[in-house]
Amino acid sequence: MSQDADANVVINQSVAILVDGNNIERSIHAETNKPNTMLNFDTLVPRLLGNRGLNRLVYFREGRQISSKLKERLHSNYHGSVRPCHKSADIPLSIKATQLASKVDTIIIMSGDSDYVELVSHLKSEGVRVEIAAVPATTSKLLIDEADYFHEITREDWFTLESKKSTQKKSTRKRK
């Protein structure tokens, strides 16, 4: 076989990205000490996918009201959805992952929580490739070891919004 034949490989893999929003947000905030730091999905999602296709993106979030801007952005850019959770995202995310196992080639779980180790093991036994995307400092080694691949989420993958309070304080100081 010639080397030219290798250059024409077409990868046709379907990927689902399931985000444990609270876990990822806590991890980023622990790294930055800034509660207004957020993931930059516009750079992160293409990097996670590589040359594979996105089947769906679901952002699970417990607690406080979810940003309507985030909902809108995920929907318009990735046909993604945001799922509010009663308590932890662990159970709803695990159910969705199990439902998707027969529909996708790869599931990327964005969380460093060791609670997902059994889910990863189960999905792999079903023939699904499972990747973890998380902040290394707050990710369980057990989870990394169980996954097929680990994507490090680093400072290039987030941004910090200027808070309204700090902007108001600056403008108040200037008036004096």
C-alpha positions as CSV (number, residue, x, y, z in Angstrom):
1,M,0.0,0.0,0.0
2,S,1.3,3.4,-0.9
3,Q,1.7,6.3,1.6
4,D,-0.9,8.3,-0.5
5,A,-3.6,5.8,0.6
6,D,-2.9,6.6,4.3
7,A,-3.4,10.4,3.7
8,N,-7.0,9.8,2.5
9,V,-8.3,8.4,5.8
10,V,-11.7,9.8,6.7
11,I,-12.6,9.7,10.4
12,N,-16.3,9.4,10.9
13,Q,-16.7,9.3,14.6
14,S,-19.6,10.7,16.6
15,V,-18.9,12.3,19.9
16,A,-21.2,13.4,22.8
17,I,-19.8,15.9,25.3
18,L,-21.4,15.7,28.8
19,V,-20.5,18.5,31.1
20,D,-20.7,18.4,34.9
21,G,-21.0,22.2,35.1
22,N,-20.6,22.6,38.8
23,N,-17.5,20.4,39.0
24,I,-15.8,22.2,36.1
25,E,-16.7,25.6,37.5
26,R,-15.4,24.7,41.0
27,S,-12.2,23.4,39.5
28,I,-11.6,26.6,37.4
29,H,-12.5,28.8,40.3
30,A,-10.0,26.9,42.5
31,E,-7.3,27.5,39.9
32,T,-8.0,31.2,39.5
33,N,-9.6,32.3,42.8
34,K,-12.1,34.2,40.7
35,P,-15.8,33.2,40.7
36,N,-16.4,35.0,37.4
37,T,-14.1,32.7,35.4
38,M,-15.8,30.6,32.8
39,L,-15.0,28.0,30.1
40,N,-14.4,29.2,26.6
41,F,-16.4,26.6,24.7
42,D,-15.5,28.3,21.4
43,T,-11.8,27.1,21.7
44,L,-12.4,24.1,24.0
45,V,-15.0,22.1,22.0
46,P,-13.0,22.1,18.7
47,R,-9.9,21.0,20.5
48,L,-11.8,18.2,22.2
49,L,-13.4,17.0,19.0
50,G,-10.3,17.1,16.8
51,N,-11.5,15.8,13.4
52,R,-14.6,14.1,14.9
53,G,-18.2,15.1,14.7
54,L,-20.3,16.4,17.6
55,N,-23.4,14.4,18.1
56,R,-24.6,16.5,21.1
57,L,-23.4,18.6,24.0
58,V,-25.3,18.7,27.3
59,Y,-24.3,21.0,30.2
60,F,-25.7,19.7,33.5
61,R,-25.9,22.3,36.3
62,E,-27.3,22.2,39.8
63,G,-28.3,25.0,42.0
64,R,-28.4,28.7,41.0
65,Q,-30.1,29.9,37.9
66,I,-28.2,29.0,34.8
67,S,-27.0,31.9,32.6
68,S,-29.4,32.5,29.7
69,K,-26.3,33.7,27.7
70,L,-24.7,30.3,28.2
71,K,-27.9,28.5,27.2
72,E,-28.2,30.6,24.1
73,R,-24.6,30.2,23.1
74,L,-24.5,26.4,23.6
75,H,-27.7,26.1,21.6
76,S,-26.8,28.4,18.7
77,N,-23.1,27.3,18.4
78,Y,-23.4,23.5,19.1
79,H,-27.1,22.7,19.2
80,G,-26.3,22.0,22.9
81,S,-28.6,22.1,25.8
82,V,-28.4,22.9,29.5
83,R,-30.1,20.6,32.0
84,P,-30.8,21.9,35.5
85,C,-30.3,19.2,38.1
86,H,-32.1,18.9,41.4
87,K,-28.9,18.1,43.3
88,S,-25.7,16.7,41.9
89,A,-25.2,16.2,38.2
90,D,-23.8,12.7,38.7
91,I,-27.1,10.8,38.3
92,P,-28.6,12.8,35.4
93,L,-25.2,12.8,33.5
94,S,-24.8,9.1,34.1
95,I,-28.3,8.3,32.8
96,K,-27.7,10.4,29.7
97,A,-24.3,8.8,29.1
98,T,-26.0,5.3,29.3
99,Q,-28.8,6.4,26.9
100,L,-26.2,7.7,24.4
101,A,-23.8,4.7,24.6
102,S,-25.4,3.0,21.6
103,K,-25.7,6.2,19.6
104,V,-22.1,7.5,19.7
105,D,-18.6,6.3,19.3
106,T,-17.1,8.4,22.0
107,I,-18.4,10.1,25.1
108,I,-16.3,13.0,26.6
109,I,-17.2,13.6,30.3
110,M,-16.1,17.0,31.5
111,S,-15.5,16.4,35.2
112,G,-12.7,15.3,37.5
113,D,-15.1,13.7,39.9
114,S,-14.1,10.1,41.0
115,D,-17.9,9.4,41.2
116,Y,-17.7,8.8,37.4
117,V,-15.2,5.9,37.6
118,E,-17.9,3.2,37.6
119,L,-19.7,5.0,34.7
120,V,-16.5,5.1,32.6
121,S,-15.9,1.4,33.3
122,H,-19.5,0.5,32.3
123,L,-19.5,2.6,29.1
124,K,-16.2,1.1,28.0
125,S,-17.7,-2.4,28.5
126,E,-20.5,-1.3,26.2
127,G,-17.8,-0.6,23.5
128,V,-17.8,3.2,23.9
129,R,-14.6,5.2,23.9
130,V,-14.6,7.4,27.0
131,E,-12.5,10.5,27.4
132,I,-12.3,12.8,30.4
133,A,-11.8,16.6,30.1
134,A,-10.9,18.3,33.3
135,V,-8.5,20.6,35.3
136,P,-5.6,18.3,36.2
137,A,-5.1,19.6,39.8
138,T,-8.7,18.7,40.7
139,T,-9.1,15.5,38.8
140,S,-9.2,12.0,40.4
141,K,-6.2,9.9,39.3
142,L,-8.6,6.9,39.4
143,L,-10.8,8.6,36.8
144,I,-7.8,9.5,34.6
145,D,-6.6,5.9,34.7
146,E,-10.0,4.4,33.9
147,A,-10.6,6.7,30.9
148,D,-9.3,6.0,27.3
149,Y,-7.9,9.5,27.1
150,F,-7.5,12.6,29.3
151,H,-7.8,16.1,28.0
152,E,-6.3,18.7,30.2
153,I,-8.4,21.9,30.7
154,T,-5.9,24.7,31.2
155,R,-6.0,28.5,31.4
156,E,-6.1,28.7,27.6
157,D,-9.6,27.1,27.9
158,W,-11.2,29.8,30.2
159,F,-11.7,33.5,30.5
160,T,-12.6,35.9,33.3
161,L,-15.4,38.4,33.0
162,E,-15.0,41.8,34.5
163,S,-17.5,41.9,37.3
164,K,-20.1,44.7,37.4
165,K,-19.2,45.6,41.0
166,S,-15.5,46.1,40.2
167,T,-16.5,48.2,37.1
168,Q,-18.9,50.3,39.2
169,K,-16.2,50.8,42.0
170,K,-13.7,52.0,39.3
171,S,-16.2,54.5,37.9
172,T,-17.2,55.7,41.4
173,R,-13.6,56.3,42.3
174,K,-13.0,58.4,39.2
175,R,-16.0,60.6,40.1
176,K,-14.6,61.6,43.5
